[in-house]
């Protein structure tokens, strides 16, 4: 049940009880709003309800439902904990082709995890069903004791992202669809468009071709050849693979893999999650053991050029009924069929080494409800036996096909024409196969027996019989028959054919003038029915006012009416029948007058007696080269235009030397070709012989300032004075003076930025700039704000990341610490030892880049913590380093031995004289016995003066040494004054059955912590110990740490979980008997994560 809205509750509480109906789909509740249904009418119902979805944060998902009812119900959506009226998060639509109502949730976040409801309503009732959305958060989230969510970053990784695709706009195509179509073969266009809800994609082809061309231009910069691009597909080995054949211009070019715009690392090891298998020019990317979180938008880039885009979708689907083994007789059909839990438009059928496609050999069908998928293997052969796979999402099913040979001779025509484009002059081959390699056969053409002397080649290769026509002629169109052992098979060879002379005339370019008609005519022959299609620039031509197509049984004619310049391009005819396809290509060139010359007009000179300017050639020359430019002139204030003549078309510039000083002129420029004269390009008013200076530029901006350089930038003036700006003059004024000096002494600055290096550190400057045109320099700009020549202010920071914080020095040696830092202005530097200024014998040397501490001859009193503080007006930074001055330790005093317990010896010694002066001094004990005769360390890091040595064996002599140790090393040793020589003891029989000295005790452990349980045992010989959990042996379980030391048996659980609840038991056994001890472990404090 789910909470009702207030409106529903009001209707339920204050309206008469409405009858309930039972749906055939579980989980659907139907409410009938009328007492009696009219004939032919029905209440709404769900034929398929939405399924629950679990999806990762940031992805998108869909809920799909199919409804029934008369009249057709209206479908709406809702959720328990909010509204779904935000169009940026939720989109609803109806797929007419699949008859599905779809709710699309975009860019999912954890707050959208909820129970969603689907309502189907008509005038006779309402049907309601629910589904759930579970969201996997991107990161670890743990609930703290305070009830708030705490986020833990388990790993910090620097990721590289590529430029993101623009978001989908309302009413437009998703940009991801365009990316997928660019990389996909044409046969997959319809399938990809259906996944994005696009049912009619023919109108997209023109833009797609343009995008493909642009993408090819980008790829050509780094890729020499790219072909055989394969979209992602789950293979029978459980890996998802995609790839291509690619040859790079530079073999060292970076090949990057991205998922949803984030770079994914990959390796050449096939055991990695993402790997690349490269063999020659073949690149195969694979995803090992794909999971739902691996779904995403994958792209492969070479440098900055994209070469492959594929969308990996992992639908939540399982096999309700898997495919089963099949058995067929040779030449019969075999059928594999499976049933899915979720409707899918298409699944993948494959064999061990390749995917299977719908065609002559395999027939792939899908039921109307998209749940039942069928593969039919036609005309089974022995080679067809083996394993077949059905793959849906990341789920797969496997079955085998067994093919048995027939008892009679039977042949099958394996293929008709091997080349579907069988035109005149091409090679044609027909082939059939017999079940017996010894059988002979005969070929017939229109009932006449054929031999090798009839211009054909007849080949017998075992069970295969082939008929080859090396050069197809018009007379070769016929019915061919093969007979063997009283059985026969026929095939017709009648491809579309074109006359070579007519084809040669057709391929010649058609050149016409604008406004004329263009016409193509091509005769052909072949067996009907024939399909004739005309194309222009790869767009199919259909009859229209300006397109006339006339087709008969033997000829097709295309006429384009009143062609324009934009109609120029490639014209193609495609003729097809059931035996093949042929094409012919021509070209249309429409000649027209050129477009006007292009502006803007640049004034190169405006002198007293001449004016010179230039322009750009026309964008389209109309199919003919530019012969001349026609120039006209008008004096401003008059109406008359005067012709100045024509100039050659190879130089788009003109110099007018017949001008009056002070006059202003306007010019018109026309382009002239063999096809006509273009419209004119008119210039602005150009003054002759008048000095017009440019206006002041904008105030200079200080880009950056340093102690030896100041970088400035400015914008050009709005008023150029009617001529071209040739440069700028930059002036500076030192603060406190009235003198402006020119910075650019060598000539005008051609750029709108400049680095002034003639400055003094600490001085303040003002700068102004003036523009220079053909008349001279104009007025200067307003001075910029005062700027001081100094480096930018930088807060002190230490440059070395791996500075030592602990230094050990032998007494008497030199101590030298170098600390590098970065700060501006020059900071103050302070050194302290244990919080007070350093002693006078310590030398400090400072610079603007670092500081050095030097102790020429160190003493033990120099030990301490040294602190450097770097401070300026921006901030300060400190660093601590501990210096320990020590010396080789002196040995400890004499070693004394004491024996109180059998099998042990207690050593004691006098402390080393350095113990009071060195708090890090400790001791090490070593032992040598008369049997091994080698010294072995038995104890280290001892900070006291006594140690007990165990495992002393009777009958052996022992020697002991004690060393003092500190940061400098070891002292000379102190040896034991005498040796231990114990008399040999006679052994007695102490055999006893096993028993527990201390048994196991009941324990209660918190979840997530370690749990330690132990017991003490005895017995001779030493009993064998076995641990059990709920009567299951734990001795070989690596999740538990089990030890047995000197009769103390321990078991350690490193991290207690709910599964560790139960009874734990210890069983001990030797030859004299057994014993057991058990306890119960309760786990408490389970935290919800």
Number of C-alpha atoms within 10 A of each C-alpha: 4 10 9 11 9 9 8 10 11 11 11 13 9 8 8 9 10 13 12 12 15 12 15 11 13 11 13 19 18 22 19 20 18 13 9 8 13 9 6 8 13 19 25 29 30 25 14 19 21 22 15 15 16 15 21 20 20 15 16 16 16 18 22 19 21 18 21 15 20 14 15 16 22 15 22 15 19 16 18 14 13 11 10 18 12 8 11 13 15 17 15 18 13 16 14 10 9 14 12 16 22 21 22 16 20 16 15 21 19 16 10 19 19 16 16 22 17 23 21 25 22 19 17 21 23 20 23 21 20 22 17 17 19 16 20 16 14 11 11 12 13 14 13 13 9 7 8 9 12 12 12 10 8 8 6 6 6 5 9 11 13 15 8 9 12 9 9 12 10 9 6 7 14 15 13 17 18 18 21 22 22 21 19 18 13 9 8 12 16 15 13 16 17 16 11 12 16 14 14 10 11 9 8 11 13 13 11 15 14 12 16 17 13 12 17 17 13 15 21 15 14 19 21 12 13 18 12 11 18 18 20 19 20 25 23 23 11 15 18 22 19 21 23 18 17 18 17 17 13 10 10 7 12 12 14 17 22 19 20 18 17 17 17 16 14 17 13 12 11 15 11 15 16 22 20 20 15 13 9 9 13 15 17 16 23 24 22 19 16 20 11 16 14 18 19 18 17 22 24 20 17 18 14 16 18 19 23 23 27 24 20 20 16 17 17 17 15 18 18 13 13 18 23 15 16 15 16 20 17 22 20 15 17 22 19 22 17 17 18 18 14 19 18 17 15 15 16 18 25 19 17 12 9 10 15 17 14 12 9 11 14 18 15 20 15 17 12 11 12 17 18 19 24 18 22 17 20 18 18 23 20 15 9 17 16 14 15 25 22 26 22 22 23 21 17 21 18 16 15 17 21 19 22 16 14 12 9 8 15 16 20 16 17 14 13 17 19 14 15 16 18 22 22 18 14 13 17 20 18 21 20 17 19 20 20 14 14 9 13 14 15 15 21 16 18 12 11 10 13 19 14 11 8 8 13 17 15 18 13 15 9 14 15 18 21 16 21 18 17 14 15 20 14 17 7 17 18 16 14 21 19 22 15 16 12 7 11 16 14 14 17 18 23 22 29 28 25 22 13 11 8 13 18 11 14 20 15 12 15 17 15 18 19 19 14 14 15 19 13 18 17 18 17 16 17 21 18 13 9 18 13 16 16 21 15 18 14 14 13 12 18 13 12 10 8 12 14 15 18 11 14 11 13 12 14 19 16 20 17 19 16 14 21 18 20 12 15 19 15 16 23 20 23 15 22 22 18 16 18 20 20 19 18 16 17 19 18 21 22 23 24 24 23 27 20 22 24 15 14 13 16 15 19 17 19 24 19 17 14 17 21 17 18 16 19 15 21 18 11 16 21 24 19 16 16 22 14 20 24 19 19 18 18 17 18 14 9 8 8 11 13 13 13 13 10 17 16 13 17 12 13 17 19 17 13 15 12 10 18 15 14 14 16 18 20 16 20 18 23 21 29 25 20 16 18 14 19 22 16 18 20 19 19 13 15 22 25 22 19 15 18 19 21 27 20 23 24 20 18 22 17 17 13 16 18 17 16 15 18 22 15 19 17 19 15 18 17 11 15 20 21 19 23 17 22 16 19 24 20 24 18 20 18 19 14 8 8 8 11 14 13 15 20 14 10 7 10 17 18 14 13 15 18 17 14 17 14 10 19 15 13 14 14 17 21 18 27 24 28 23 29 26 21 22 20 15 21 22 14 21 20 16 18 18 15 15 18 20 21 21 18 13 14 15 18 23 17 17 13 10 6 6 15 11 12 11 13 15 19 18 19 15 13 13 20 13 16 13 17 16 18 17 23 18 18 17 23 13 19 16 20 16 19 14 11 10 12 18 11 8 11 14 13 17 11 15 12 14 15 17 19 14 19 16 19 14 14 21 18 17 11 20 19 16 16 21 19 18 16 24 21 18 14 13 13 16 15 15 15 18 17 17 20 22 23 23 19 17 23 18 21 23 18 16 19 16 18 12 12 8 9 12 13 15 18 15 20 18 19 14 19 20 14 18 18 10 11 17 10 12 21 22 23 19 23 19 18 17 18 12 10 8 12 10 14 14 13 15 15 15 14 15 15 11 17 15 17 14 16 13 9 16 15 14 14 15 17 20 17 25 21 28 23 29 24 20 18 15 12 18 18 15 19 19 20 19 12 13 13 18 13 15 9 10 8 5 6 6 6 8 12 16 18 24 20 17 11 13 15 20 13 12 13 12 18 17 18 16 12 13 18 12 17 17 18 17 20 18 22 14 15 18 23 14 20 16 22 15 18 13 11 11 14 19 15 10 9 8 12 14 15 20 14 15 8 10 17 14 19 18 20 16 16 14 14 19 17 14 7 17 17 15 16 23 20 23 17 22 19 17 15 13 13 16 16 17 17 16 16 16 18 16 20 15 10 11 12 7 9
